[in-house]
Amino acid sequence: MSELLRGELQAVGEPLVVLARLLGSAILGAVVAWIYQRTRPASDSSSSLAVTLVLLSILIAMVTQVIGDNVARAFSLVGALSIVRFRTVVRDTVDTAFVIFAVAVGMAAGASHASVALSGIAVAGVAAWFMSRREARQPGAVTYLLQVRVGLGHDVDSLLAVALAAHVRSRRLVAMTTAKQGMALEAVYRTELESEQSAAEVVKALNRIEGVQSVSLNRETSEG
């Protein structure tokens, strides 16, 4: 009789534990999103990424509970999720770090390691705040609008990624249109360069890329 009662209590309690973990992951994910919005400049932060961080924490907590200690189930889930393809590219390495931050918090919440999640949020939050303050004290960069036209069939961001990473402090895609009656793609980025002298280097580097048809770089603002 006692075994039966124990089993009934466990059956009732388990859904409540799962719900508590998911609610906890949602709250912690919201904290991660708040840290992201508070430590990123308004021009660089993305409201859609903030929402993604919350949802990602919940989903990772779900996956962690589904896997549990079952290795076979873990491999099955990896195989199932590998068929998912996302076309949106995270263009800022800091944004990528926050995505990993949300994943780690979700895993900790799903595995009932609240101390790990809270400690991680505290340490990472302080580090993000400190680095954002340090970045704010640095001299302002020169801001330009970069317009690049590439032939149809090329992945614009992948084609330009290496050259932009070498010469541009930061960039954000603000427009993507077709040109030449649909035979080319035209991308417009808001970019920050280290100095005005970097402008010529950016144009030269992009013009040397096969597939790039034209490059236009126009100064937007001047700071510092």
C-alpha positions as CSV (number, residue, x, y, z in Angstrom):
1,M,0.0,0.0,0.0
2,S,2.8,2.4,0.9
3,E,4.5,1.7,-2.4
4,L,1.3,2.5,-4.3
5,L,0.9,5.8,-2.5
6,R,4.5,6.7,-3.1
7,G,4.1,6.0,-6.8
8,E,0.9,8.2,-6.9
9,L,2.7,11.1,-5.2
10,Q,5.6,10.9,-7.6
11,A,3.2,10.8,-10.6
12,V,1.5,14.0,-9.4
13,G,4.7,15.7,-8.3
14,E,6.7,15.2,-11.5
15,P,4.7,17.5,-13.8
16,L,4.9,20.2,-11.1
17,V,8.7,19.8,-11.0
18,V,8.9,20.0,-14.8
19,L,6.7,23.1,-14.8
20,A,8.8,24.7,-12.0
21,R,11.9,24.1,-14.0
22,L,10.4,25.6,-17.2
23,L,9.1,28.7,-15.3
24,G,12.5,29.1,-13.7
25,S,14.2,28.9,-17.1
26,A,11.8,31.6,-18.4
27,I,12.7,33.9,-15.6
28,L,16.4,33.3,-15.9
29,G,16.2,33.8,-19.7
30,A,14.4,37.1,-19.1
31,V,17.3,38.1,-16.9
32,V,19.8,37.2,-19.6
33,A,17.7,39.3,-22.1
34,W,17.6,42.2,-19.7
35,I,21.4,42.1,-19.3
36,Y,21.8,42.0,-23.1
37,Q,19.6,45.1,-23.6
38,R,21.3,47.0,-20.7
39,T,24.9,46.3,-21.8
40,R,24.5,46.7,-25.6
41,P,24.3,50.1,-27.3
42,A,20.9,50.9,-28.6
43,S,22.2,50.9,-32.2
44,D,23.6,47.4,-31.7
45,S,20.9,45.6,-29.6
46,S,18.1,43.7,-31.3
47,S,14.7,43.3,-29.7
48,S,14.1,40.1,-31.6
49,L,17.3,38.6,-30.2
50,A,16.1,39.5,-26.7
51,V,12.9,37.5,-27.3
52,T,15.0,34.7,-28.7
53,L,17.2,34.5,-25.6
54,V,14.1,33.9,-23.4
55,L,12.6,31.3,-25.7
56,L,15.9,29.6,-26.1
57,S,16.4,29.2,-22.3
58,I,13.0,27.6,-22.1
59,L,13.5,25.2,-25.0
60,I,17.0,24.2,-23.8
61,A,15.5,23.4,-20.4
62,M,12.9,21.2,-22.1
63,V,15.5,19.4,-24.2
64,T,17.7,18.9,-21.1
65,Q,14.7,17.2,-19.2
66,V,13.8,15.1,-22.2
67,I,17.4,13.8,-22.5
68,G,18.0,13.2,-18.8
69,D,20.6,10.5,-18.4
70,N,19.6,8.7,-21.6
71,V,22.6,8.7,-24.0
72,A,20.6,7.1,-26.9
73,R,17.9,9.8,-26.5
74,A,20.6,12.5,-26.6
75,F,21.9,11.2,-30.0
76,S,18.4,10.9,-31.3
77,L,17.6,14.5,-30.5
78,V,20.9,15.7,-32.0
79,G,20.0,13.9,-35.2
80,A,16.5,15.3,-35.2
81,L,17.6,18.9,-34.6
82,S,20.4,18.7,-37.2
83,I,17.8,18.9,-40.0
84,V,16.8,22.4,-38.8
85,R,18.4,25.2,-40.8
86,F,18.4,28.9,-39.8
87,R,18.9,31.5,-42.4
88,T,19.5,34.4,-40.0
89,V,23.1,34.9,-39.2
90,V,24.2,36.4,-35.8
91,R,26.6,39.1,-37.1
92,D,28.0,40.3,-33.8
93,T,30.3,38.0,-31.7
94,V,28.8,39.6,-28.5
95,D,25.3,38.5,-29.7
96,T,26.7,35.0,-30.2
97,A,28.0,35.0,-26.7
98,F,24.6,35.9,-25.3
99,V,23.0,33.1,-27.3
100,I,25.5,30.7,-25.6
101,F,24.7,32.4,-22.3
102,A,21.0,31.6,-22.7
103,V,21.8,28.0,-23.7
104,A,23.9,27.5,-20.6
105,V,21.3,29.0,-18.3
106,G,18.5,26.8,-19.9
107,M,20.6,23.7,-19.4
108,A,21.3,24.5,-15.8
109,A,17.6,25.2,-15.1
110,G,16.5,22.0,-16.9
111,A,19.0,20.0,-14.9
112,S,17.9,21.6,-11.6
113,H,21.3,23.3,-11.0
114,A,19.9,26.6,-9.8
115,S,23.1,27.6,-8.1
116,V,25.0,27.2,-11.4
117,A,22.5,29.3,-13.3
118,L,22.4,32.0,-10.7
119,S,26.1,32.1,-10.3
120,G,26.7,32.2,-14.0
121,I,24.2,35.1,-14.5
122,A,25.8,37.0,-11.7
123,V,29.4,36.6,-13.0
124,A,28.5,37.0,-16.7
125,G,26.3,40.0,-16.0
126,V,29.0,41.8,-14.1
127,A,31.5,41.0,-16.8
128,A,29.2,42.2,-19.6
129,W,28.5,45.4,-17.7
130,F,32.2,46.0,-17.1
131,M,33.1,45.5,-20.7
132,S,30.3,47.7,-21.9
133,R,31.5,50.5,-19.7
134,R,35.0,50.0,-20.9
135,E,33.9,50.1,-24.6
136,A,31.9,53.3,-23.9
137,R,35.1,55.0,-22.7
138,Q,36.9,54.2,-25.9
139,P,37.2,56.8,-28.6
140,G,34.2,56.9,-30.9
141,A,34.5,55.2,-34.3
142,V,33.8,56.7,-37.6
143,T,30.3,55.6,-38.9
144,Y,29.7,54.9,-42.6
145,L,26.9,53.5,-44.8
146,L,28.5,50.7,-46.9
147,Q,26.6,49.7,-50.0
148,V,27.8,46.6,-51.8
149,R,26.4,45.0,-55.0
150,V,27.1,41.3,-55.7
151,G,26.0,38.9,-58.4
152,L,22.9,36.8,-58.0
153,G,23.7,33.4,-56.6
154,H,26.2,34.6,-53.9
155,D,25.5,34.6,-50.2
156,V,26.2,38.2,-49.5
157,D,27.1,37.9,-45.8
158,S,29.4,34.9,-46.3
159,L,31.1,36.5,-49.3
160,L,32.0,39.7,-47.5
161,A,32.5,38.3,-44.0
162,V,36.3,37.9,-44.0
163,A,37.0,41.3,-45.6
164,L,34.6,43.1,-43.3
165,A,35.9,41.3,-40.2
166,A,39.5,42.4,-41.0
167,H,38.7,46.1,-41.6
168,V,35.4,47.0,-39.8
169,R,34.9,47.4,-36.1
170,S,31.2,46.5,-36.3
171,R,28.5,46.2,-38.9
172,R,24.7,45.9,-39.0
173,L,22.7,45.0,-42.1
174,V,20.1,47.8,-42.6
175,A,18.8,47.0,-46.2
176,M,18.8,44.2,-48.8
177,T,17.4,44.9,-52.3
178,T,17.7,43.5,-55.8
179,A,19.4,45.4,-58.6
180,K,19.8,45.1,-62.4
181,Q,16.3,43.7,-62.8
182,G,16.9,41.0,-60.3
183,M,20.3,39.9,-61.6
184,A,22.2,41.3,-58.5
185,L,21.8,41.8,-54.8
186,E,22.5,45.1,-53.1
187,A,23.3,45.1,-49.4
188,V,23.5,48.2,-47.2
189,Y,25.4,48.0,-43.9
190,R,25.9,50.6,-41.1
191,T,29.5,50.1,-40.3
192,E,32.0,51.5,-37.8
193,L,35.6,52.0,-38.9
194,E,38.6,52.5,-36.7
195,S,39.6,55.6,-38.6
196,E,39.0,57.5,-41.8
197,Q,42.1,55.9,-43.2
198,S,40.4,52.5,-42.9
199,A,37.8,53.5,-45.5
200,A,40.1,53.1,-48.5
201,E,41.3,49.7,-47.2
202,V,37.7,48.5,-46.9
203,V,36.8,49.5,-50.4
204,K,40.0,47.9,-51.9
205,A,39.5,44.7,-50.0
206,L,35.8,44.4,-51.1
207,N,36.6,45.2,-54.7
208,R,39.1,42.4,-54.9
209,I,36.4,39.8,-54.0
210,E,35.2,37.8,-57.0
211,G,31.4,38.3,-57.3
212,V,31.4,41.9,-56.0
213,Q,30.2,44.3,-58.7
214,S,30.4,47.7,-56.9
215,V,31.2,49.2,-53.6
216,S,30.0,52.5,-52.2
217,L,31.1,53.9,-48.8
218,N,29.5,57.1,-47.5
219,R,30.3,58.7,-44.2
220,E,27.2,59.0,-41.9
221,T,28.3,60.7,-38.7
222,S,31.5,61.7,-37.0
223,E,32.2,61.2,-33.3
224,G,35.0,61.7,-31.0
